[in-house]
Amino acid sequence: MALIKRMLMSGPGAFAVTTGLALIMAKMIYVPFADLPDKPEKLSFVINPEIQEIIDETKIKPKPLKKIIPPPAPPVIERQQSSLPDVPIADMDMAIPEMKRLKLDPTTVSLVISDKDVQPVVRFEPNMPPRAQKSGHCIVRLSVNTYGQPFNIVVTECSQSIFKRPTIKAVEKWRYNPKIRDGQAVTMHGVETLITFVLTDENGRPIPE
């Protein structure tokens, strides 16, 4: 019973709200009708009002060509004739002249083989340390074996400690001609060499130590 009472009490209110919304929507979408004219306007079109005449290019007469006079030829320059010598070329005899063989007496002639120190053959430049801010140098003392390979590499002096490691790595790759004594290759100790590191600025100028 309570449900029926609620429906009876709320029904008129809902009906009034629904009717009000319907009237508002009808007023919003209302558009007045405009009267259309009884007779339509006359439309007029003009097709090709002007006729353009097509000119046949084959009937146009060409303009006469102008006669061009060529420029005069350049003057002939006299060239001095070269005088060849009348003396014939001498024939060259390419034969090897005969030479007498020298006879050496081993009792009177002695052959002496000269000694020589180590000589560098291959040298690799050391890499510039990335932390270097100026140029520098290192003095290295090393030994060279009979195969020309350096060993016992010691850095005796360095302007900066950052140059010591790349100096040793570069010297390890060097190769020498070994020391010769009495015609035989021998090991040589105490070989000293100077290695310089040149650091340049943005303009290519060296930065001093």
C-alpha positions as CSV (number, residue, x, y, z in Angstrom):
1,M,0.0,0.0,0.0
2,A,2.8,2.4,0.8
3,L,4.3,1.8,-2.7
4,I,1.0,2.7,-4.3
5,K,0.7,5.9,-2.2
6,R,4.2,6.9,-3.2
7,M,3.4,6.4,-6.9
8,L,0.2,8.4,-6.6
9,M,2.0,11.2,-4.8
10,S,5.0,11.4,-7.2
11,G,3.1,10.9,-10.4
12,P,1.7,14.5,-10.9
13,G,5.1,16.0,-10.1
14,A,6.9,13.9,-12.6
15,F,4.2,14.6,-15.2
16,A,4.6,18.4,-14.7
17,V,8.4,18.2,-15.0
18,T,8.3,16.1,-18.1
19,T,5.7,18.4,-19.7
20,G,7.8,21.5,-18.9
21,L,11.0,20.0,-20.4
22,A,9.1,19.1,-23.6
23,L,7.7,22.7,-23.9
24,I,11.3,24.2,-23.5
25,M,12.8,21.8,-26.1
26,A,10.0,22.6,-28.6
27,K,10.6,26.4,-28.1
28,M,14.4,25.9,-28.7
29,I,14.1,24.0,-31.9
30,Y,11.3,26.1,-33.3
31,V,12.2,27.7,-36.7
32,P,9.7,30.0,-38.5
33,F,8.9,29.1,-42.0
34,A,9.9,31.6,-44.8
35,D,7.6,32.2,-47.7
36,L,9.1,31.2,-51.1
37,P,8.6,33.3,-54.2
38,D,5.8,32.2,-56.5
39,K,7.9,32.5,-59.7
40,P,11.6,31.4,-59.9
41,E,14.2,33.8,-61.1
42,K,15.3,33.5,-64.7
43,L,18.9,32.3,-65.1
44,S,20.9,33.3,-68.2
45,F,24.2,31.8,-69.4
46,V,26.6,33.0,-72.1
47,I,28.7,30.4,-73.8
48,N,31.8,31.5,-75.8
49,P,31.0,35.2,-76.0
50,E,34.1,35.9,-78.1
51,I,35.6,33.8,-80.9
52,Q,39.4,33.8,-81.0
53,E,40.9,33.3,-84.4
54,I,43.7,30.7,-84.5
55,I,46.7,31.9,-86.4
56,D,48.4,29.4,-88.6
57,E,52.1,29.7,-87.9
58,T,53.1,28.0,-91.2
59,K,51.8,31.1,-93.1
60,I,54.0,33.6,-91.1
61,K,57.0,34.6,-93.3
62,P,60.4,34.2,-91.6
63,K,62.5,37.3,-91.1
64,P,65.5,37.7,-93.5
65,L,68.8,36.6,-92.0
66,K,71.5,39.2,-91.5
67,K,74.8,38.6,-93.3
68,I,77.7,38.4,-90.9
69,I,81.1,39.3,-92.1
70,P,83.8,36.9,-90.5
71,P,86.8,38.6,-88.8
72,P,90.1,38.7,-90.7
73,A,92.5,35.9,-90.1
74,P,95.3,36.4,-87.5
75,P,98.7,37.5,-88.8
76,V,101.2,34.8,-89.5
77,I,104.1,34.9,-87.0
78,E,107.5,34.0,-88.3
79,R,109.1,31.3,-86.3
80,Q,112.9,30.9,-86.0
81,Q,114.1,27.7,-87.5
82,S,116.3,25.6,-85.3
83,S,119.6,24.7,-86.7
84,L,120.6,21.1,-86.1
85,P,124.3,20.2,-85.7
86,D,125.9,18.5,-88.7
87,V,128.1,16.3,-86.5
88,P,126.6,12.8,-86.3
89,I,125.9,11.3,-82.8
90,A,128.8,9.2,-81.6
91,D,128.0,5.6,-81.1
92,M,128.5,4.4,-77.4
93,D,130.2,1.1,-76.9
94,M,128.4,-0.5,-73.9
95,A,130.8,-3.4,-73.6
96,I,132.2,-4.1,-70.1
97,P,136.0,-3.5,-70.1
98,E,138.2,-6.4,-69.3
99,M,139.7,-6.3,-65.8
100,K,142.5,-8.4,-64.4
101,R,141.7,-10.4,-61.3
102,L,143.5,-9.4,-58.1
103,K,145.4,-12.1,-56.4
104,L,145.4,-11.7,-52.6
105,D,148.1,-13.4,-50.6
106,P,146.5,-14.5,-47.2
107,T,149.9,-14.2,-45.6
108,T,150.2,-10.5,-46.4
109,V,146.6,-9.3,-46.5
110,S,144.3,-9.3,-43.5
111,L,140.6,-8.5,-43.6
112,V,139.3,-6.4,-40.7
113,I,135.6,-6.3,-40.0
114,S,134.6,-2.9,-38.5
115,D,132.5,-2.8,-35.4
116,K,129.3,-0.7,-35.1
117,D,126.9,0.3,-32.5
118,V,123.1,-0.2,-32.5
119,Q,121.2,1.7,-35.1
120,P,117.4,2.4,-34.9
121,V,115.3,0.8,-37.6
122,V,111.7,1.2,-36.6
123,R,110.4,3.8,-34.1
124,F,106.8,4.3,-33.1
125,E,105.7,7.7,-31.7
126,P,104.1,7.5,-28.2
127,N,100.5,8.4,-27.7
128,M,99.8,11.8,-26.2
129,P,98.1,11.3,-22.7
130,P,94.6,12.8,-22.7
131,R,95.3,14.5,-19.4
132,A,98.3,16.4,-20.8
133,Q,98.0,20.2,-20.6
134,K,101.4,21.1,-22.1
135,S,104.3,19.6,-24.0
136,G,106.9,17.4,-22.3
137,H,109.8,15.0,-22.7
138,C,111.3,11.8,-21.2
139,I,114.8,10.3,-21.3
140,V,114.9,6.5,-21.6
141,R,117.8,4.1,-20.9
142,L,117.5,0.6,-22.4
143,S,119.4,-2.5,-23.6
144,V,119.3,-4.1,-27.1
145,N,119.7,-7.8,-27.6
146,T,121.3,-9.6,-30.6
147,Y,117.9,-9.6,-32.4
148,G,117.5,-5.8,-32.1
149,Q,114.8,-5.9,-29.5
150,P,114.9,-3.5,-26.6
151,F,114.7,-4.7,-23.0
152,N,115.4,-3.4,-19.5
153,I,113.6,-0.1,-20.4
154,V,114.0,2.5,-17.6
155,V,112.7,6.1,-17.7
156,T,115.5,8.1,-16.0
157,E,113.9,11.5,-16.4
158,C,110.4,12.9,-17.2
159,S,109.1,16.4,-17.3
160,Q,105.7,15.0,-16.1
161,S,104.8,11.6,-14.7
162,I,101.9,11.2,-17.1
163,F,104.4,10.8,-20.0
164,K,106.2,7.8,-18.4
165,R,103.7,5.0,-19.3
166,P,103.2,5.9,-23.0
167,T,107.0,6.3,-23.4
168,I,107.7,2.7,-22.2
169,K,104.9,1.3,-24.3
170,A,106.2,3.0,-27.4
171,V,109.9,1.9,-26.8
172,E,108.8,-1.7,-26.4
173,K,107.7,-1.7,-30.1
174,W,111.0,-0.2,-31.4
175,R,113.5,-2.3,-33.3
176,Y,117.3,-1.8,-33.8
177,N,120.1,-3.2,-35.8
178,P,122.2,-4.9,-33.1
179,K,125.7,-4.0,-32.1
180,I,128.4,-5.7,-34.2
181,R,131.7,-6.7,-32.6
182,D,134.3,-8.7,-34.5
183,G,131.6,-9.5,-37.0
184,Q,129.1,-10.9,-34.5
185,A,125.9,-9.4,-33.0
186,V,126.2,-8.8,-29.3
187,T,123.9,-7.3,-26.7
188,M,124.4,-3.6,-25.9
189,H,123.5,-1.9,-22.6
190,G,123.1,1.7,-21.6
191,V,121.5,3.0,-24.8
192,E,119.9,6.4,-24.1
193,T,117.3,8.3,-26.2
194,L,115.2,11.4,-25.8
195,I,111.4,11.3,-26.5
196,T,109.5,14.5,-26.8
197,F,105.7,15.1,-26.5
198,V,104.4,18.1,-28.5
199,L,100.9,19.3,-27.5
200,T,99.4,22.0,-29.8
201,D,96.5,24.4,-29.2
202,E,93.4,25.0,-31.4
203,N,95.5,27.1,-33.9
204,G,98.2,24.4,-34.3
205,R,100.8,26.2,-32.2
206,P,102.9,24.1,-29.8
207,I,102.3,24.6,-26.1
208,P,105.7,24.9,-24.3
209,E,106.6,22.8,-21.4
